[in-house]
Amino acid sequence: MKDFIEILANFASIVTAAIAAIAACKFLLDRRNKRIKLEEYLKSEIKENPNRHIHGVLHLMAKLGMTESEILQASFASKHIIRKERQ
Protein backbone atom coordinates (compact mmCIF):
# COMPACT_ATOMS: atom_id res chain seq x y z
CA MET A 1 0.00 0.00 0.00
CA LYS A 2 2.86 2.37 0.82
CA ASP A 3 4.39 1.83 -2.64
CA PHE A 4 1.07 2.60 -4.30
CA ILE A 5 0.76 5.88 -2.42
CA GLU A 6 4.30 6.89 -3.42
CA ILE A 7 3.60 6.05 -7.07
CA LEU A 8 0.37 8.02 -6.91
CA ALA A 9 2.17 11.00 -5.34
CA ASN A 10 4.84 10.94 -8.06
CA PHE A 11 2.17 10.72 -10.75
CA ALA A 12 0.29 13.63 -9.19
CA SER A 13 3.43 15.79 -9.16
CA ILE A 14 4.10 15.00 -12.84
CA VAL A 15 0.52 15.84 -13.79
CA THR A 16 0.70 19.08 -11.81
CA ALA A 17 3.90 20.10 -13.60
CA ALA A 18 2.38 19.28 -16.99
CA ILE A 19 -0.76 21.30 -16.27
CA ALA A 20 1.35 24.24 -15.07
CA ALA A 21 3.42 24.11 -18.29
CA ILE A 22 0.28 24.05 -20.43
CA ALA A 23 -1.22 26.98 -18.49
CA ALA A 24 2.00 28.98 -18.88
CA CYS A 25 2.05 28.35 -22.64
CA LYS A 26 -1.60 29.39 -22.93
CA PHE A 27 -0.91 32.57 -20.95
CA LEU A 28 2.08 33.52 -23.12
CA LEU A 29 0.21 32.73 -26.34
CA ASP A 30 -2.73 34.88 -25.19
CA ARG A 31 -0.39 37.83 -24.45
CA ARG A 32 1.26 37.40 -27.87
CA ASN A 33 -2.12 37.33 -29.65
CA LYS A 34 -3.22 40.51 -27.89
CA ARG A 35 0.02 42.27 -28.85
CA ILE A 36 -0.39 41.23 -32.48
CA LYS A 37 -4.05 42.29 -32.45
CA LEU A 38 -3.07 45.76 -31.19
CA GLU A 39 -0.21 46.12 -33.69
CA GLU A 40 -2.39 45.08 -36.62
CA TYR A 41 -5.20 47.43 -35.62
CA LEU A 42 -2.85 50.40 -35.30
CA LYS A 43 -1.14 49.51 -38.60
CA SER A 44 -4.49 49.38 -40.40
CA GLU A 45 -5.53 52.69 -38.82
CA ILE A 46 -2.34 54.36 -40.05
CA LYS A 47 -2.97 53.07 -43.60
CA GLU A 48 -6.59 54.22 -43.62
CA ASN A 49 -6.01 57.60 -41.98
CA PRO A 50 -2.33 58.61 -42.20
CA ASN A 51 -2.84 62.10 -40.68
CA ARG A 52 -4.30 60.89 -37.39
CA HIS A 53 -1.87 58.88 -35.30
CA ILE A 54 -3.27 59.42 -31.80
CA HIS A 55 -5.39 56.71 -30.21
CA GLY A 56 -6.46 56.98 -26.61
CA VAL A 57 -6.72 53.98 -24.36
CA LEU A 58 -10.52 54.26 -24.19
CA HIS A 59 -10.74 54.25 -28.00
CA LEU A 60 -8.54 51.14 -28.17
CA MET A 61 -10.52 49.45 -25.40
CA ALA A 62 -13.75 49.95 -27.34
CA LYS A 63 -12.35 48.84 -30.70
CA LEU A 64 -10.29 45.86 -29.56
CA GLY A 65 -12.34 44.58 -26.63
CA MET A 66 -9.36 44.56 -24.31
CA THR A 67 -8.90 46.06 -20.87
CA GLU A 68 -6.68 49.05 -20.20
CA SER A 69 -4.13 46.82 -18.52
CA GLU A 70 -4.04 44.42 -21.49
CA ILE A 71 -3.54 47.29 -23.94
CA LEU A 72 -0.73 48.77 -21.88
CA GLN A 73 0.98 45.39 -21.48
CA ALA A 74 0.70 44.75 -25.22
CA SER A 75 2.06 48.19 -26.10
CA PHE A 76 5.03 47.85 -23.76
CA ALA A 77 5.78 44.37 -25.13
CA SER A 78 5.75 45.65 -28.72
CA LYS A 79 8.82 47.00 -30.45
CA HIS A 80 6.65 48.72 -33.08
CA ILE A 81 4.34 50.83 -30.92
CA ILE A 82 5.45 54.27 -29.80
CA ARG A 83 3.76 55.66 -26.71
CA LYS A 84 3.49 59.42 -26.42
CA GLU A 85 1.97 61.73 -23.86
CA ARG A 86 -1.05 63.62 -25.12
CA GLN A 87 -1.13 67.33 -24.30
C-alpha positions in Angstrom: 0.0 0.0 0.0 2.9 2.4 0.8 4.4 1.8 -2.6 1.1 2.6 -4.3 0.8 5.9 -2.4 4.3 6.9 -3.4 3.6 6.1 -7.1 0.4 8.0 -6.9 2.2 11.0 -5.3 4.8 10.9 -8.1 2.2 10.7 -10.7 0.3 13.6 -9.2 3.4 15.8 -9.2 4.1 15.0 -12.8 0.5 15.8 -13.8 0.7 19.1 -11.8 3.9 20.1 -13.6 2.4 19.3 -17.0 -0.8 21.3 -16.3 1.4 24.2 -15.1 3.4 24.1 -18.3 0.3 24.1 -20.4 -1.2 27.0 -18.5 2.0 29.0 -18.9 2.1 28.4 -22.6 -1.6 29.4 -22.9 -0.9 32.6 -21.0 2.1 33.5 -23.1 0.2 32.7 -26.3 -2.7 34.9 -25.2 -0.4 37.8 -24.5 1.3 37.4 -27.9 -2.1 37.3 -29.7 -3.2 40.5 -27.9 0.0 42.3 -28.8 -0.4 41.2 -32.5 -4.1 42.3 -32.4 -3.1 45.8 -31.2 -0.2 46.1 -33.7 -2.4 45.1 -36.6 -5.2 47.4 -35.6 -2.8 50.4 -35.3 -1.1 49.5 -38.6 -4.5 49.4 -40.4 -5.5 52.7 -38.8 -2.3 54.4 -40.1 -3.0 53.1 -43.6 -6.6 54.2 -43.6 -6.0 57.6 -42.0 -2.3 58.6 -42.2 -2.8 62.1 -40.7 -4.3 60.9 -37.4 -1.9 58.9 -35.3 -3.3 59.4 -31.8 -5.4 56.7 -30.2 -6.5 57.0 -26.6 -6.7 54.0 -24.4 -10.5 54.3 -24.2 -10.7 54.2 -28.0 -8.5 51.1 -28.2 -10.5 49.4 -25.4 -13.7 49.9 -27.3 -12.4 48.8 -30.7 -10.3 45.9 -29.6 -12.3 44.6 -26.6 -9.4 44.6 -24.3 -8.9 46.1 -20.9 -6.7 49.0 -20.2 -4.1 46.8 -18.5 -4.0 44.4 -21.5 -3.5 47.3 -23.9 -0.7 48.8 -21.9 1.0 45.4 -21.5 0.7 44.7 -25.2 2.1 48.2 -26.1 5.0 47.9 -23.8 5.8 44.4 -25.1 5.7 45.6 -28.7 8.8 47.0 -30.5 6.6 48.7 -33.1 4.3 50.8 -30.9 5.5 54.3 -29.8 3.8 55.7 -26.7 3.5 59.4 -26.4 2.0 61.7 -23.9 -1.1 63.6 -25.1 -1.1 67.3 -24.3 
